[in-house]
Amino acid sequence: ITVKSSNQDTVTAAGEEGDDPPKEEPWETALKTTVVDIEVGEFRGHKVSLWDLLHCHYIPEENRKELLELYEAGELTLEQVKTVVSTIVTRAAAAAA
């Protein structure tokens, strides 16, 4: 019974965590809903969200942090982030090919 009750607590905790996503920041939502059509590597033929591109292996962590900070602070527009991320991914994929 104790084990079962602790399992129920775990499920409840997970359910509560599931309620968090709607509270994400507007800038984060914009990155997740803006899709880019990049014709390189594993992205060829797929539309990919800016969020997923920012977190792909082509973007070095320090670049990702800097871009997110600048965008969150309003120093970069969504279009500028899209351009920079597309350029980095395109160049990195070409170099890897």
mmCIF file of the C-alpha atoms, coordinates in Angstrom:
data_MODEL
# 
_entry.id   MODEL 
# 
loop_
_atom_site.group_PDB 
_atom_site.id 
_atom_site.type_symbol 
_atom_site.label_atom_id 
_atom_site.label_alt_id 
_atom_site.label_comp_id 
_atom_site.label_asym_id 
_atom_site.label_entity_id 
_atom_site.label_seq_id 
_atom_site.pdbx_PDB_ins_code 
_atom_site.Cartn_x 
_atom_site.Cartn_y 
_atom_site.Cartn_z 
_atom_site.occupancy 
_atom_site.B_iso_or_equiv 
_atom_site.pdbx_formal_charge 
_atom_site.auth_seq_id 
_atom_site.auth_comp_id 
_atom_site.auth_asym_id 
_atom_site.auth_atom_id 
_atom_site.pdbx_PDB_model_num 
ATOM 1  C CA . ILE A 1 1  ? 0.000  0.000  0.000   1.00 0.00 ? 1  ILE A CA 1 
ATOM 2  C CA . THR A 1 2  ? 2.814  2.405  0.816   1.00 0.00 ? 2  THR A CA 1 
ATOM 3  C CA . VAL A 1 3  ? 4.447  1.782  -2.565  1.00 0.00 ? 3  VAL A CA 1 
ATOM 4  C CA . LYS A 1 4  ? 1.146  2.270  -4.365  1.00 0.00 ? 4  LYS A CA 1 
ATOM 5  C CA . SER A 1 5  ? 0.495  5.523  -2.527  1.00 0.00 ? 5  SER A CA 1 
ATOM 6  C CA . SER A 1 6  ? 3.957  6.811  -3.396  1.00 0.00 ? 6  SER A CA 1 
ATOM 7  C CA . ASN A 1 7  ? 3.298  5.911  -7.057  1.00 0.00 ? 7  ASN A CA 1 
ATOM 8  C CA . GLN A 1 8  ? 0.111  7.949  -6.935  1.00 0.00 ? 8  GLN A CA 1 
ATOM 9  C CA . ASP A 1 9  ? 2.059  10.865 -5.498  1.00 0.00 ? 9  ASP A CA 1 
ATOM 10 C CA . THR A 1 10 ? 4.539  10.585 -8.378  1.00 0.00 ? 10 THR A CA 1 
ATOM 11 C CA . VAL A 1 11 ? 1.709  10.621 -10.922 1.00 0.00 ? 11 VAL A CA 1 
ATOM 12 C CA . THR A 1 12 ? 0.167  13.656 -9.237  1.00 0.00 ? 12 THR A CA 1 
ATOM 13 C CA . ALA A 1 13 ? 3.505  15.473 -9.252  1.00 0.00 ? 13 ALA A CA 1 
ATOM 14 C CA . ALA A 1 14 ? 3.992  14.677 -12.931 1.00 0.00 ? 14 ALA A CA 1 
ATOM 15 C CA . GLY A 1 15 ? 0.461  15.883 -13.651 1.00 0.00 ? 15 GLY A CA 1 
ATOM 16 C CA . GLU A 1 16 ? 1.175  19.162 -11.881 1.00 0.00 ? 16 GLU A CA 1 
ATOM 17 C CA . GLU A 1 17 ? 4.339  19.621 -13.929 1.00 0.00 ? 17 GLU A CA 1 
ATOM 18 C CA . GLY A 1 18 ? 2.222  19.081 -17.033 1.00 0.00 ? 18 GLY A CA 1 
ATOM 19 C CA . ASP A 1 19 ? 0.245  22.190 -16.106 1.00 0.00 ? 19 ASP A CA 1 
ATOM 20 C CA . ASP A 1 20 ? 3.325  24.428 -16.421 1.00 0.00 ? 20 ASP A CA 1 
ATOM 21 C CA . PRO A 1 21 ? 3.788  24.714 -20.223 1.00 0.00 ? 21 PRO A CA 1 
ATOM 22 C CA . PRO A 1 22 ? 0.937  27.224 -20.823 1.00 0.00 ? 22 PRO A CA 1 
ATOM 23 C CA . LYS A 1 23 ? 2.732  29.590 -18.418 1.00 0.00 ? 23 LYS A CA 1 
ATOM 24 C CA . GLU A 1 24 ? 5.871  29.773 -20.583 1.00 0.00 ? 24 GLU A CA 1 
ATOM 25 C CA . GLU A 1 25 ? 7.204  33.157 -21.548 1.00 0.00 ? 25 GLU A CA 1 
ATOM 26 C CA . PRO A 1 26 ? 5.764  34.778 -24.707 1.00 0.00 ? 26 PRO A CA 1 
ATOM 27 C CA . TRP A 1 27 ? 9.245  34.957 -26.273 1.00 0.00 ? 27 TRP A CA 1 
ATOM 28 C CA . GLU A 1 28 ? 9.649  31.214 -25.695 1.00 0.00 ? 28 GLU A CA 1 
ATOM 29 C CA . THR A 1 29 ? 6.257  30.478 -27.249 1.00 0.00 ? 29 THR A CA 1 
ATOM 30 C CA . ALA A 1 30 ? 7.226  32.577 -30.286 1.00 0.00 ? 30 ALA A CA 1 
ATOM 31 C CA . LEU A 1 31 ? 10.409 30.526 -30.775 1.00 0.00 ? 31 LEU A CA 1 
ATOM 32 C CA . LYS A 1 32 ? 8.468  27.265 -30.479 1.00 0.00 ? 32 LYS A CA 1 
ATOM 33 C CA . THR A 1 33 ? 5.727  28.310 -32.917 1.00 0.00 ? 33 THR A CA 1 
ATOM 34 C CA . THR A 1 34 ? 7.911  29.957 -35.575 1.00 0.00 ? 34 THR A CA 1 
ATOM 35 C CA . VAL A 1 35 ? 8.925  27.351 -38.131 1.00 0.00 ? 35 VAL A CA 1 
ATOM 36 C CA . VAL A 1 36 ? 11.841 27.504 -40.509 1.00 0.00 ? 36 VAL A CA 1 
ATOM 37 C CA . ASP A 1 37 ? 12.335 25.585 -43.718 1.00 0.00 ? 37 ASP A CA 1 
ATOM 38 C CA . ILE A 1 38 ? 16.006 24.586 -43.769 1.00 0.00 ? 38 ILE A CA 1 
ATOM 39 C CA . GLU A 1 39 ? 17.183 22.323 -46.559 1.00 0.00 ? 39 GLU A CA 1 
ATOM 40 C CA . VAL A 1 40 ? 20.264 20.866 -44.881 1.00 0.00 ? 40 VAL A CA 1 
ATOM 41 C CA . GLY A 1 41 ? 21.160 17.694 -43.052 1.00 0.00 ? 41 GLY A CA 1 
ATOM 42 C CA . GLU A 1 42 ? 18.449 15.930 -41.112 1.00 0.00 ? 42 GLU A CA 1 
ATOM 43 C CA . PHE A 1 43 ? 16.142 18.961 -41.478 1.00 0.00 ? 43 PHE A CA 1 
ATOM 44 C CA . ARG A 1 44 ? 15.818 18.618 -45.265 1.00 0.00 ? 44 ARG A CA 1 
ATOM 45 C CA . GLY A 1 45 ? 12.168 18.428 -46.276 1.00 0.00 ? 45 GLY A CA 1 
ATOM 46 C CA . HIS A 1 46 ? 10.888 19.290 -42.793 1.00 0.00 ? 46 HIS A CA 1 
ATOM 47 C CA . LYS A 1 47 ? 9.678  22.475 -41.181 1.00 0.00 ? 47 LYS A CA 1 
ATOM 48 C CA . VAL A 1 48 ? 11.512 22.931 -37.883 1.00 0.00 ? 48 VAL A CA 1 
ATOM 49 C CA . SER A 1 49 ? 10.699 25.304 -35.023 1.00 0.00 ? 49 SER A CA 1 
ATOM 50 C CA . LEU A 1 50 ? 13.263 27.955 -34.164 1.00 0.00 ? 50 LEU A CA 1 
ATOM 51 C CA . TRP A 1 51 ? 13.303 26.482 -30.647 1.00 0.00 ? 51 TRP A CA 1 
ATOM 52 C CA . ASP A 1 52 ? 14.313 23.044 -31.981 1.00 0.00 ? 52 ASP A CA 1 
ATOM 53 C CA . LEU A 1 53 ? 16.949 24.585 -34.251 1.00 0.00 ? 53 LEU A CA 1 
ATOM 54 C CA . LEU A 1 54 ? 18.393 26.581 -31.368 1.00 0.00 ? 54 LEU A CA 1 
ATOM 55 C CA . HIS A 1 55 ? 18.747 23.354 -29.398 1.00 0.00 ? 55 HIS A CA 1 
ATOM 56 C CA . CYS A 1 56 ? 20.142 21.209 -32.222 1.00 0.00 ? 56 CYS A CA 1 
ATOM 57 C CA . HIS A 1 57 ? 23.748 20.002 -32.294 1.00 0.00 ? 57 HIS A CA 1 
ATOM 58 C CA . TYR A 1 58 ? 24.706 22.591 -34.944 1.00 0.00 ? 58 TYR A CA 1 
ATOM 59 C CA . ILE A 1 59 ? 24.337 25.494 -32.502 1.00 0.00 ? 59 ILE A CA 1 
ATOM 60 C CA . PRO A 1 60 ? 27.130 25.732 -29.906 1.00 0.00 ? 60 PRO A CA 1 
ATOM 61 C CA . GLU A 1 61 ? 25.802 26.199 -26.367 1.00 0.00 ? 61 GLU A CA 1 
ATOM 62 C CA . GLU A 1 62 ? 27.433 29.609 -25.912 1.00 0.00 ? 62 GLU A CA 1 
ATOM 63 C CA . ASN A 1 63 ? 25.781 30.871 -29.140 1.00 0.00 ? 63 ASN A CA 1 
ATOM 64 C CA . ARG A 1 64 ? 22.403 29.518 -28.029 1.00 0.00 ? 64 ARG A CA 1 
ATOM 65 C CA . LYS A 1 65 ? 22.665 31.225 -24.619 1.00 0.00 ? 65 LYS A CA 1 
ATOM 66 C CA . GLU A 1 66 ? 23.713 34.522 -26.173 1.00 0.00 ? 66 GLU A CA 1 
ATOM 67 C CA . LEU A 1 67 ? 20.917 34.453 -28.774 1.00 0.00 ? 67 LEU A CA 1 
ATOM 68 C CA . LEU A 1 68 ? 18.291 33.584 -26.164 1.00 0.00 ? 68 LEU A CA 1 
ATOM 69 C CA . GLU A 1 69 ? 19.488 36.341 -23.825 1.00 0.00 ? 69 GLU A CA 1 
ATOM 70 C CA . LEU A 1 70 ? 19.509 38.960 -26.591 1.00 0.00 ? 70 LEU A CA 1 
ATOM 71 C CA . TYR A 1 71 ? 16.092 37.896 -27.869 1.00 0.00 ? 71 TYR A CA 1 
ATOM 72 C CA . GLU A 1 72 ? 14.553 37.752 -24.390 1.00 0.00 ? 72 GLU A CA 1 
ATOM 73 C CA . ALA A 1 73 ? 15.946 41.216 -23.650 1.00 0.00 ? 73 ALA A CA 1 
ATOM 74 C CA . GLY A 1 74 ? 14.357 42.559 -26.836 1.00 0.00 ? 74 GLY A CA 1 
ATOM 75 C CA . GLU A 1 75 ? 17.705 43.378 -28.459 1.00 0.00 ? 75 GLU A CA 1 
ATOM 76 C CA . LEU A 1 76 ? 17.045 40.931 -31.317 1.00 0.00 ? 76 LEU A CA 1 
ATOM 77 C CA . THR A 1 77 ? 13.775 40.563 -33.200 1.00 0.00 ? 77 THR A CA 1 
ATOM 78 C CA . LEU A 1 78 ? 12.293 37.158 -33.986 1.00 0.00 ? 78 LEU A CA 1 
ATOM 79 C CA . GLU A 1 79 ? 13.272 37.688 -37.629 1.00 0.00 ? 79 GLU A CA 1 
ATOM 80 C CA . GLN A 1 80 ? 16.877 38.423 -36.645 1.00 0.00 ? 80 GLN A CA 1 
ATOM 81 C CA . VAL A 1 81 ? 17.054 35.281 -34.500 1.00 0.00 ? 81 VAL A CA 1 
ATOM 82 C CA . LYS A 1 82 ? 15.604 33.299 -37.417 1.00 0.00 ? 82 LYS A CA 1 
ATOM 83 C CA . THR A 1 83 ? 18.257 34.677 -39.789 1.00 0.00 ? 83 THR A CA 1 
ATOM 84 C CA . VAL A 1 84 ? 21.167 34.055 -37.415 1.00 0.00 ? 84 VAL A CA 1 
ATOM 85 C CA . VAL A 1 85 ? 20.040 30.524 -36.482 1.00 0.00 ? 85 VAL A CA 1 
ATOM 86 C CA . SER A 1 86 ? 19.375 29.595 -40.125 1.00 0.00 ? 86 SER A CA 1 
ATOM 87 C CA . THR A 1 87 ? 22.815 30.871 -41.126 1.00 0.00 ? 87 THR A CA 1 
ATOM 88 C CA . ILE A 1 88 ? 24.639 29.014 -38.333 1.00 0.00 ? 88 ILE A CA 1 
ATOM 89 C CA . VAL A 1 89 ? 22.807 25.740 -39.025 1.00 0.00 ? 89 VAL A CA 1 
ATOM 90 C CA . THR A 1 90 ? 23.272 26.006 -42.797 1.00 0.00 ? 90 THR A CA 1 
ATOM 91 C CA . ARG A 1 91 ? 27.010 26.732 -42.490 1.00 0.00 ? 91 ARG A CA 1 
ATOM 92 C CA . ALA A 1 92 ? 27.598 24.064 -39.835 1.00 0.00 ? 92 ALA A CA 1 
ATOM 93 C CA . ALA A 1 93 ? 25.726 21.420 -41.825 1.00 0.00 ? 93 ALA A CA 1 
ATOM 94 C CA . ALA A 1 94 ? 27.648 22.348 -44.987 1.00 0.00 ? 94 ALA A CA 1 
ATOM 95 C CA . ALA A 1 95 ? 30.944 22.111 -43.115 1.00 0.00 ? 95 ALA A CA 1 
ATOM 96 C CA . ALA A 1 96 ? 29.961 18.716 -41.706 1.00 0.00 ? 96 ALA A CA 1 
ATOM 97 C CA . ALA A 1 97 ? 28.950 17.363 -45.120 1.00 0.00 ? 97 ALA A CA 1 
# 
